[in-house]
Amino acid sequence: MKNSVLDLHGISHDQVDRVVENFVLLNQDRIPLEIICGNSQVMVNLVISVLDRIGCENFERVDYGTIMIRKL
């Protein structure tokens, strides 16, 4: 089964909070989830901040710019 993927290319920093939270909560039954942040460290930090806020228990950076969520 293929992972559910959110690609944040083209998403502005001020949209990240809403987009990531919606993606994770609407797809929580499809774990693992993959979020592609790209080369922006700011974007990576924003995504990690959202994951911390919504209580993600297990996520990791698997490649530079990609975060894998394994458990909520």
HTML snippet that shows the backbone in 3Dmol.js (N, CA, C, O; Angstrom):
<script src="https://3Dmol.org/build/3Dmol-min.js"></script>
<div id="view" style="width:600px;height:400px;position:relative"></div>
<script>
const pdb = `
ATOM      1  N   MET A   1       0.840  -1.179   0.000  1.00  0.00           N
ATOM      2  CA  MET A   1       0.000   0.000   0.000  1.00  0.00           C
ATOM      3  C   MET A   1       0.888   1.245   0.000  1.00  0.00           C
ATOM      4  O   MET A   1       1.853   1.324   0.760  1.00  0.00           O
ATOM      5  N   LYS A   2       0.561   2.209  -0.847  1.00  0.00           N
ATOM      6  CA  LYS A   2       1.343   3.430  -0.960  1.00  0.00           C
ATOM      7  C   LYS A   2       0.988   4.396   0.169  1.00  0.00           C
ATOM      8  O   LYS A   2      -0.168   4.512   0.576  1.00  0.00           O
ATOM      9  N   ASN A   3       2.017   5.083   0.659  1.00  0.00           N
ATOM     10  CA  ASN A   3       1.817   6.079   1.711  1.00  0.00           C
ATOM     11  C   ASN A   3       0.986   7.245   1.193  1.00  0.00           C
ATOM     12  O   ASN A   3       1.013   7.556   0.003  1.00  0.00           O
ATOM     13  N   SER A   4       0.255   7.882   2.084  1.00  0.00           N
ATOM     14  CA  SER A   4      -0.383   9.151   1.765  1.00  0.00           C
ATOM     15  C   SER A   4       0.693  10.220   1.855  1.00  0.00           C
ATOM     16  O   SER A   4       1.462  10.265   2.815  1.00  0.00           O
ATOM     17  N   VAL A   5       0.740  11.081   0.843  1.00  0.00           N
ATOM     18  CA  VAL A   5       1.822  12.054   0.727  1.00  0.00           C
ATOM     19  C   VAL A   5       1.246  13.458   0.609  1.00  0.00           C
ATOM     20  O   VAL A   5       0.292  13.696  -0.132  1.00  0.00           O
ATOM     21  N   LEU A   6       1.845  14.386   1.358  1.00  0.00           N
ATOM     22  CA  LEU A   6       1.550  15.806   1.232  1.00  0.00           C
ATOM     23  C   LEU A   6       2.812  16.486   0.730  1.00  0.00           C
ATOM     24  O   LEU A   6       3.848  16.441   1.393  1.00  0.00           O
ATOM     25  N   ASP A   7       2.735  17.112  -0.428  1.00  0.00           N
ATOM     26  CA  ASP A   7       3.867  17.843  -0.998  1.00  0.00           C
ATOM     27  C   ASP A   7       3.618  19.327  -0.771  1.00  0.00           C
ATOM     28  O   ASP A   7       2.653  19.885  -1.293  1.00  0.00           O
ATOM     29  N   LEU A   8       4.482  19.963   0.002  1.00  0.00           N
ATOM     30  CA  LEU A   8       4.295  21.369   0.362  1.00  0.00           C
ATOM     31  C   LEU A   8       4.919  22.343  -0.634  1.00  0.00           C
ATOM     32  O   LEU A   8       4.900  23.552  -0.401  1.00  0.00           O
ATOM     33  N   HIS A   9       5.465  21.845  -1.732  1.00  0.00           N
ATOM     34  CA  HIS A   9       5.973  22.755  -2.761  1.00  0.00           C
ATOM     35  C   HIS A   9       4.810  23.624  -3.249  1.00  0.00           C
ATOM     36  O   HIS A   9       3.747  23.113  -3.599  1.00  0.00           O
ATOM     37  N   GLY A  10       5.021  24.921  -3.268  1.00  0.00           N
ATOM     38  CA  GLY A  10       3.989  25.852  -3.705  1.00  0.00           C
ATOM     39  C   GLY A  10       3.076  26.338  -2.593  1.00  0.00           C
ATOM     40  O   GLY A  10       2.225  27.196  -2.827  1.00  0.00           O
ATOM     41  N   ILE A  11       3.236  25.806  -1.389  1.00  0.00           N
ATOM     42  CA  ILE A  11       2.435  26.238  -0.235  1.00  0.00           C
ATOM     43  C   ILE A  11       3.224  27.303   0.520  1.00  0.00           C
ATOM     44  O   ILE A  11       4.399  27.104   0.829  1.00  0.00           O
ATOM     45  N   SER A  12       2.583  28.431   0.818  1.00  0.00           N
ATOM     46  CA  SER A  12       3.288  29.499   1.533  1.00  0.00           C
ATOM     47  C   SER A  12       3.403  29.152   3.015  1.00  0.00           C
ATOM     48  O   SER A  12       2.634  28.352   3.548  1.00  0.00           O
ATOM     49  N   HIS A  13       4.380  29.773   3.661  1.00  0.00           N
ATOM     50  CA  HIS A  13       4.638  29.490   5.077  1.00  0.00           C
ATOM     51  C   HIS A  13       3.412  29.754   5.945  1.00  0.00           C
ATOM     52  O   HIS A  13       3.178  29.037   6.918  1.00  0.00           O
ATOM     53  N   ASP A  14       2.634  30.771   5.604  1.00  0.00           N
ATOM     54  CA  ASP A  14       1.471  31.080   6.441  1.00  0.00           C
ATOM     55  C   ASP A  14       0.321  30.087   6.260  1.00  0.00           C
ATOM     56  O   ASP A  14      -0.643  30.123   7.025  1.00  0.00           O
ATOM     57  N   GLN A  15       0.404  29.208   5.270  1.00  0.00           N
ATOM     58  CA  GLN A  15      -0.621  28.183   5.056  1.00  0.00           C
ATOM     59  C   GLN A  15      -0.243  26.834   5.667  1.00  0.00           C
ATOM     60  O   GLN A  15      -1.088  25.946   5.775  1.00  0.00           O
ATOM     61  N   VAL A  16       1.013  26.676   6.066  1.00  0.00           N
ATOM     62  CA  VAL A  16       1.524  25.374   6.504  1.00  0.00           C
ATOM     63  C   VAL A  16       0.749  24.824   7.691  1.00  0.00           C
ATOM     64  O   VAL A  16       0.399  23.644   7.693  1.00  0.00           O
ATOM     65  N   ASP A  17       0.475  25.630   8.685  1.00  0.00           N
ATOM     66  CA  ASP A  17      -0.204  25.158   9.887  1.00  0.00           C
ATOM     67  C   ASP A  17      -1.523  24.484   9.536  1.00  0.00           C
ATOM     68  O   ASP A  17      -1.773  23.351   9.949  1.00  0.00           O
ATOM     69  N   ARG A  18      -2.357  25.168   8.784  1.00  0.00           N
ATOM     70  CA  ARG A  18      -3.676  24.642   8.424  1.00  0.00           C
ATOM     71  C   ARG A  18      -3.573  23.425   7.510  1.00  0.00           C
ATOM     72  O   ARG A  18      -4.261  22.427   7.726  1.00  0.00           O
ATOM     73  N   VAL A  19      -2.723  23.502   6.496  1.00  0.00           N
ATOM     74  CA  VAL A  19      -2.609  22.417   5.511  1.00  0.00           C
ATOM     75  C   VAL A  19      -2.089  21.134   6.158  1.00  0.00           C
ATOM     76  O   VAL A  19      -2.632  20.054   5.924  1.00  0.00           O
ATOM     77  N   VAL A  20      -1.040  21.250   6.969  1.00  0.00           N
ATOM     78  CA  VAL A  20      -0.450  20.065   7.604  1.00  0.00           C
ATOM     79  C   VAL A  20      -1.416  19.465   8.620  1.00  0.00           C
ATOM     80  O   VAL A  20      -1.608  18.250   8.642  1.00  0.00           O
ATOM     81  N   GLU A  21      -2.022  20.293   9.453  1.00  0.00           N
ATOM     82  CA  GLU A  21      -2.965  19.772  10.443  1.00  0.00           C
ATOM     83  C   GLU A  21      -4.121  19.044   9.760  1.00  0.00           C
ATOM     84  O   GLU A  21      -4.480  17.939  10.166  1.00  0.00           O
ATOM     85  N   ASN A  22      -4.703  19.645   8.736  1.00  0.00           N
ATOM     86  CA  ASN A  22      -5.803  18.998   8.016  1.00  0.00           C
ATOM     87  C   ASN A  22      -5.362  17.683   7.392  1.00  0.00           C
ATOM     88  O   ASN A  22      -6.073  16.683   7.489  1.00  0.00           O
ATOM     89  N   PHE A  23      -4.197  17.673   6.753  1.00  0.00           N
ATOM     90  CA  PHE A  23      -3.696  16.456   6.112  1.00  0.00           C
ATOM     91  C   PHE A  23      -3.530  15.334   7.130  1.00  0.00           C
ATOM     92  O   PHE A  23      -3.980  14.211   6.901  1.00  0.00           O
ATOM     93  N   VAL A  24      -2.888  15.635   8.247  1.00  0.00           N
ATOM     94  CA  VAL A  24      -2.620  14.599   9.253  1.00  0.00           C
ATOM     95  C   VAL A  24      -3.923  14.083   9.859  1.00  0.00           C
ATOM     96  O   VAL A  24      -4.122  12.872   9.964  1.00  0.00           O
ATOM     97  N   LEU A  25      -4.799  14.981  10.252  1.00  0.00           N
ATOM     98  CA  LEU A  25      -6.022  14.551  10.923  1.00  0.00           C
ATOM     99  C   LEU A  25      -6.983  13.833   9.977  1.00  0.00           C
ATOM    100  O   LEU A  25      -7.671  12.898  10.388  1.00  0.00           O
ATOM    101  N   LEU A  26      -7.033  14.258   8.726  1.00  0.00           N
ATOM    102  CA  LEU A  26      -7.930  13.609   7.765  1.00  0.00           C
ATOM    103  C   LEU A  26      -7.391  12.279   7.252  1.00  0.00           C
ATOM    104  O   LEU A  26      -8.146  11.474   6.705  1.00  0.00           O
ATOM    105  N   ASN A  27      -6.091  12.041   7.423  1.00  0.00           N
ATOM    106  CA  ASN A  27      -5.470  10.815   6.916  1.00  0.00           C
ATOM    107  C   ASN A  27      -4.885   9.947   8.021  1.00  0.00           C
ATOM    108  O   ASN A  27      -4.065   9.071   7.745  1.00  0.00           O
ATOM    109  N   GLN A  28      -5.289  10.172   9.260  1.00  0.00           N
ATOM    110  CA  GLN A  28      -4.687   9.444  10.379  1.00  0.00           C
ATOM    111  C   GLN A  28      -4.914   7.942  10.312  1.00  0.00           C
ATOM    112  O   GLN A  28      -4.187   7.184  10.953  1.00  0.00           O
ATOM    113  N   ASP A  29      -5.904   7.498   9.555  1.00  0.00           N
ATOM    114  CA  ASP A  29      -6.134   6.064   9.397  1.00  0.00           C
ATOM    115  C   ASP A  29      -5.279   5.457   8.284  1.00  0.00           C
ATOM    116  O   ASP A  29      -5.387   4.265   7.998  1.00  0.00           O
ATOM    117  N   ARG A  30      -4.430   6.277   7.656  1.00  0.00           N
ATOM    118  CA  ARG A  30      -3.583   5.815   6.553  1.00  0.00           C
ATOM    119  C   ARG A  30      -2.093   5.859   6.891  1.00  0.00           C
ATOM    120  O   ARG A  30      -1.254   5.885   5.991  1.00  0.00           O
ATOM    121  N   ILE A  31      -1.769   5.867   8.153  1.00  0.00           N
ATOM    122  CA  ILE A  31      -0.369   5.948   8.581  1.00  0.00           C
ATOM    123  C   ILE A  31       0.405   4.760   8.037  1.00  0.00           C
ATOM    124  O   ILE A  31      -0.131   3.652   8.042  1.00  0.00           O
ATOM    125  N   PRO A  32       1.622   4.926   7.574  1.00  0.00           N
ATOM    126  CA  PRO A  32       2.464   6.112   7.699  1.00  0.00           C
ATOM    127  C   PRO A  32       2.092   7.200   6.688  1.00  0.00           C
ATOM    128  O   PRO A  32       1.625   6.919   5.584  1.00  0.00           O
ATOM    129  N   LEU A  33       2.316   8.443   7.100  1.00  0.00           N
ATOM    130  CA  LEU A  33       2.092   9.607   6.255  1.00  0.00           C
ATOM    131  C   LEU A  33       3.435  10.237   5.929  1.00  0.00           C
ATOM    132  O   LEU A  33       4.356  10.219   6.745  1.00  0.00           O
ATOM    133  N   GLU A  34       3.536  10.789   4.738  1.00  0.00           N
ATOM    134  CA  GLU A  34       4.783  11.421   4.306  1.00  0.00           C
ATOM    135  C   GLU A  34       4.501  12.877   3.966  1.00  0.00           C
ATOM    136  O   GLU A  34       3.546  13.184   3.253  1.00  0.00           O
ATOM    137  N   ILE A  35       5.339  13.770   4.485  1.00  0.00           N
ATOM    138  CA  ILE A  35       5.224  15.194   4.177  1.00  0.00           C
ATOM    139  C   ILE A  35       6.525  15.638   3.527  1.00  0.00           C
ATOM    140  O   ILE A  35       7.600  15.512   4.113  1.00  0.00           O
ATOM    141  N   ILE A  36       6.417  16.157   2.316  1.00  0.00           N
ATOM    142  CA  ILE A  36       7.584  16.644   1.585  1.00  0.00           C
ATOM    143  C   ILE A  36       7.670  18.146   1.797  1.00  0.00           C
ATOM    144  O   ILE A  36       6.795  18.899   1.369  1.00  0.00           O
ATOM    145  N   CYS A  37       8.742  18.573   2.468  1.00  0.00           N
ATOM    146  CA  CYS A  37       8.929  19.982   2.814  1.00  0.00           C
ATOM    147  C   CYS A  37       9.832  20.703   1.820  1.00  0.00           C
ATOM    148  O   CYS A  37       9.769  21.927   1.706  1.00  0.00           O
ATOM    149  N   GLY A  38      10.656  19.975   1.114  1.00  0.00           N
ATOM    150  CA  GLY A  38      11.615  20.596   0.209  1.00  0.00           C
ATOM    151  C   GLY A  38      12.868  21.029   0.947  1.00  0.00           C
ATOM    152  O   GLY A  38      13.160  20.546   2.041  1.00  0.00           O
ATOM    153  N   ASN A  39      13.599  21.938   0.341  1.00  0.00           N
ATOM    154  CA  ASN A  39      14.905  22.350   0.861  1.00  0.00           C
ATOM    155  C   ASN A  39      14.845  23.469   1.894  1.00  0.00           C
ATOM    156  O   ASN A  39      15.889  23.926   2.359  1.00  0.00           O
ATOM    157  N   SER A  40      13.663  23.915   2.258  1.00  0.00           N
ATOM    158  CA  SER A  40      13.521  25.031   3.189  1.00  0.00           C
ATOM    159  C   SER A  40      13.541  24.546   4.636  1.00  0.00           C
ATOM    160  O   SER A  40      12.641  23.826   5.068  1.00  0.00           O
ATOM    161  N   GLN A  41      14.561  24.942   5.375  1.00  0.00           N
ATOM    162  CA  GLN A  41      14.619  24.590   6.799  1.00  0.00           C
ATOM    163  C   GLN A  41      13.479  25.248   7.561  1.00  0.00           C
ATOM    164  O   GLN A  41      12.977  24.689   8.536  1.00  0.00           O
ATOM    165  N   VAL A  42      13.069  26.436   7.119  1.00  0.00           N
ATOM    166  CA  VAL A  42      11.930  27.110   7.748  1.00  0.00           C
ATOM    167  C   VAL A  42      10.676  26.249   7.604  1.00  0.00           C
ATOM    168  O   VAL A  42       9.914  26.096   8.559  1.00  0.00           O
ATOM    169  N   MET A  43      10.462  25.687   6.413  1.00  0.00           N
ATOM    170  CA  MET A  43       9.293  24.835   6.174  1.00  0.00           C
ATOM    171  C   MET A  43       9.352  23.586   7.054  1.00  0.00           C
ATOM    172  O   MET A  43       8.344  23.189   7.639  1.00  0.00           O
ATOM    173  N   VAL A  44      10.519  22.972   7.146  1.00  0.00           N
ATOM    174  CA  VAL A  44      10.690  21.790   8.001  1.00  0.00           C
ATOM    175  C   VAL A  44      10.349  22.145   9.447  1.00  0.00           C
ATOM    176  O   VAL A  44       9.624  21.407  10.115  1.00  0.00           O
ATOM    177  N   ASN A  45      10.867  23.262   9.925  1.00  0.00           N
ATOM    178  CA  ASN A  45      10.602  23.690  11.304  1.00  0.00           C
ATOM    179  C   ASN A  45       9.116  23.964  11.539  1.00  0.00           C
ATOM    180  O   ASN A  45       8.582  23.626  12.595  1.00  0.00           O
ATOM    181  N   LEU A  46       8.451  24.575  10.560  1.00  0.00           N
ATOM    182  CA  LEU A  46       7.018  24.837  10.686  1.00  0.00           C
ATOM    183  C   LEU A  46       6.228  23.534  10.775  1.00  0.00           C
ATOM    184  O   LEU A  46       5.309  23.416  11.586  1.00  0.00           O
ATOM    185  N   VAL A  47       6.585  22.558   9.943  1.00  0.00           N
ATOM    186  CA  VAL A  47       5.897  21.264   9.959  1.00  0.00           C
ATOM    187  C   VAL A  47       6.106  20.570  11.304  1.00  0.00           C
ATOM    188  O   VAL A  47       5.154  20.059  11.893  1.00  0.00           O
ATOM    189  N   ILE A  48       7.338  20.549  11.787  1.00  0.00           N
ATOM    190  CA  ILE A  48       7.622  19.911  13.079  1.00  0.00           C
ATOM    191  C   ILE A  48       6.851  20.599  14.201  1.00  0.00           C
ATOM    192  O   ILE A  48       6.369  19.937  15.120  1.00  0.00           O
ATOM    193  N   SER A  49       6.734  21.910  14.131  1.00  0.00           N
ATOM    194  CA  SER A  49       5.968  22.654  15.130  1.00  0.00           C
ATOM    195  C   SER A  49       4.500  22.221  15.137  1.00  0.00           C
ATOM    196  O   SER A  49       3.909  22.048  16.203  1.00  0.00           O
ATOM    197  N   VAL A  50       3.918  22.048  13.963  1.00  0.00           N
ATOM    198  CA  VAL A  50       2.526  21.590  13.867  1.00  0.00           C
ATOM    199  C   VAL A  50       2.394  20.182  14.429  1.00  0.00           C
ATOM    200  O   VAL A  50       1.469  19.901  15.190  1.00  0.00           O
ATOM    201  N   LEU A  51       3.315  19.295  14.059  1.00  0.00           N
ATOM    202  CA  LEU A  51       3.254  17.910  14.531  1.00  0.00           C
ATOM    203  C   LEU A  51       3.367  17.840  16.051  1.00  0.00           C
ATOM    204  O   LEU A  51       2.677  17.046  16.691  1.00  0.00           O
ATOM    205  N   ASP A  52       4.229  18.663  16.623  1.00  0.00           N
ATOM    206  CA  ASP A  52       4.343  18.720  18.084  1.00  0.00           C
ATOM    207  C   ASP A  52       3.039  19.221  18.710  1.00  0.00           C
ATOM    208  O   ASP A  52       2.566  18.673  19.706  1.00  0.00           O
ATOM    209  N   ARG A  53       2.472  20.261  18.118  1.00  0.00           N
ATOM    210  CA  ARG A  53       1.254  20.868  18.670  1.00  0.00           C
ATOM    211  C   ARG A  53       0.072  19.905  18.657  1.00  0.00           C
ATOM    212  O   ARG A  53      -0.716  19.882  19.602  1.00  0.00           O
ATOM    213  N   ILE A  54      -0.060  19.113  17.598  1.00  0.00           N
ATOM    214  CA  ILE A  54      -1.208  18.201  17.518  1.00  0.00           C
ATOM    215  C   ILE A  54      -0.930  16.852  18.180  1.00  0.00           C
ATOM    216  O   ILE A  54      -1.781  15.963  18.167  1.00  0.00           O
ATOM    217  N   GLY A  55       0.255  16.705  18.754  1.00  0.00           N
ATOM    218  CA  GLY A  55       0.551  15.527  19.561  1.00  0.00           C
ATOM    219  C   GLY A  55       1.007  14.299  18.806  1.00  0.00           C
ATOM    220  O   GLY A  55       0.754  13.178  19.247  1.00  0.00           O
ATOM    221  N   CYS A  56       1.674  14.481  17.675  1.00  0.00           N
ATOM    222  CA  CYS A  56       2.229  13.325  16.956  1.00  0.00           C
ATOM    223  C   CYS A  56       3.266  12.650  17.839  1.00  0.00           C
ATOM    224  O   CYS A  56       4.178  13.303  18.346  1.00  0.00           O
ATOM    225  N   GLU A  57       3.127  11.351  18.022  1.00  0.00           N
ATOM    226  CA  GLU A  57       4.024  10.614  18.911  1.00  0.00           C
ATOM    227  C   GLU A  57       5.306  10.158  18.236  1.00  0.00           C
ATOM    228  O   GLU A  57       6.348  10.067  18.885  1.00  0.00           O
ATOM    229  N   ASN A  58       5.243   9.869  16.934  1.00  0.00           N
ATOM    230  CA  ASN A  58       6.409   9.299  16.268  1.00  0.00           C
ATOM    231  C   ASN A  58       6.506   9.825  14.850  1.00  0.00           C
ATOM    232  O   ASN A  58       5.710   9.460  13.984  1.00  0.00           O
ATOM    233  N   PHE A  59       7.494  10.691  14.617  1.00  0.00           N
ATOM    234  CA  PHE A  59       7.791  11.155  13.266  1.00  0.00           C
ATOM    235  C   PHE A  59       9.289  11.335  13.152  1.00  0.00           C
ATOM    236  O   PHE A  59       9.981  11.531  14.151  1.00  0.00           O
ATOM    237  N   GLU A  60       9.784  11.265  11.930  1.00  0.00           N
ATOM    238  CA  GLU A  60      11.224  11.399  11.713  1.00  0.00           C
ATOM    239  C   GLU A  60      11.496  11.995  10.345  1.00  0.00           C
ATOM    240  O   GLU A  60      10.686  11.896   9.423  1.00  0.00           O
ATOM    241  N   ARG A  61      12.651  12.612  10.244  1.00  0.00           N
ATOM    242  CA  ARG A  61      13.120  13.082   8.946  1.00  0.00           C
ATOM    243  C   ARG A  61      13.824  11.913   8.277  1.00  0.00           C
ATOM    244  O   ARG A  61      14.874  11.468   8.741  1.00  0.00           O
ATOM    245  N   VAL A  62      13.249  11.415   7.188  1.00  0.00           N
ATOM    246  CA  VAL A  62      13.820  10.244   6.528  1.00  0.00           C
ATOM    247  C   VAL A  62      14.802  10.635   5.437  1.00  0.00           C
ATOM    248  O   VAL A  62      15.745   9.893   5.165  1.00  0.00           O
ATOM    249  N   ASP A  63      14.606  11.747   4.827  1.00  0.00           N
ATOM    250  CA  ASP A  63      15.519  12.331   3.851  1.00  0.00           C
ATOM    251  C   ASP A  63      15.516  13.819   4.127  1.00  0.00           C
ATOM    252  O   ASP A  63      14.639  14.327   4.826  1.00  0.00           O
ATOM    253  N   TYR A  64      16.498  14.519   3.576  1.00  0.00           N
ATOM    254  CA  TYR A  64      16.477  15.962   3.755  1.00  0.00           C
ATOM    255  C   TYR A  64      15.205  16.510   3.114  1.00  0.00           C
ATOM    256  O   TYR A  64      14.981  16.330   1.917  1.00  0.00           O
ATOM    257  N   GLY A  65      14.387  17.166   3.898  1.00  0.00           N
ATOM    258  CA  GLY A  65      13.169  17.766   3.384  1.00  0.00           C
ATOM    259  C   GLY A  65      11.955  16.865   3.376  1.00  0.00           C
ATOM    260  O   GLY A  65      10.906  17.263   2.869  1.00  0.00           O
ATOM    261  N   THR A  66      12.060  15.659   3.923  1.00  0.00           N
ATOM    262  CA  THR A  66      10.922  14.738   3.988  1.00  0.00           C
ATOM    263  C   THR A  66      10.732  14.261   5.423  1.00  0.00           C
ATOM    264  O   THR A  66      11.684  13.847   6.084  1.00  0.00           O
ATOM    265  N   ILE A  67       9.495  14.324   5.890  1.00  0.00           N
ATOM    266  CA  ILE A  67       9.157  13.882   7.239  1.00  0.00           C
ATOM    267  C   ILE A  67       8.147  12.745   7.129  1.00  0.00           C
ATOM    268  O   ILE A  67       7.148  12.855   6.419  1.00  0.00           O
ATOM    269  N   MET A  68       8.419  11.662   7.834  1.00  0.00           N
ATOM    270  CA  MET A  68       7.536  10.495   7.851  1.00  0.00           C
ATOM    271  C   MET A  68       6.861  10.416   9.217  1.00  0.00           C
ATOM    272  O   MET A  68       7.533  10.425  10.248  1.00  0.00           O
ATOM    273  N   ILE A  69       5.541  10.338   9.221  1.00  0.00           N
ATOM    274  CA  ILE A  69       4.769  10.208  10.456  1.00  0.00           C
ATOM    275  C   ILE A  69       4.390   8.746  10.606  1.00  0.00           C
ATOM    276  O   ILE A  69       3.725   8.175   9.742  1.00  0.00           O
ATOM    277  N   ARG A  70       4.819   8.146  11.708  1.00  0.00           N
ATOM    278  CA  ARG A  70       4.579   6.722  11.921  1.00  0.00           C
ATOM    279  C   ARG A  70       3.508   6.434  12.974  1.00  0.00           C
ATOM    280  O   ARG A  70       2.925   5.349  12.984  1.00  0.00           O
ATOM    281  N   LYS A  71       3.246   7.404  13.867  1.00  0.00           N
ATOM    282  CA  LYS A  71       2.226   7.194  14.902  1.00  0.00           C
ATOM    283  C   LYS A  71       1.721   8.539  15.399  1.00  0.00           C
ATOM    284  O   LYS A  71       2.498   9.466  15.629  1.00  0.00           O
ATOM    285  N   LEU A  72       0.402   8.630  15.561  1.00  0.00           N
ATOM    286  CA  LEU A  72      -0.198   9.853  16.118  1.00  0.00           C
ATOM    287  C   LEU A  72      -0.409   9.698  17.601  1.00  0.00           C
ATOM    288  O   LEU A  72      -0.903  10.618  18.254  1.00  0.00           O
TER     289      LEU A  72
END
`;
const viewer = $3Dmol.createViewer("view");
viewer.addModel(pdb, "pdb");
viewer.setStyle({}, {cartoon: {color: "spectrum"}});
viewer.zoomTo();
viewer.render();
</script>
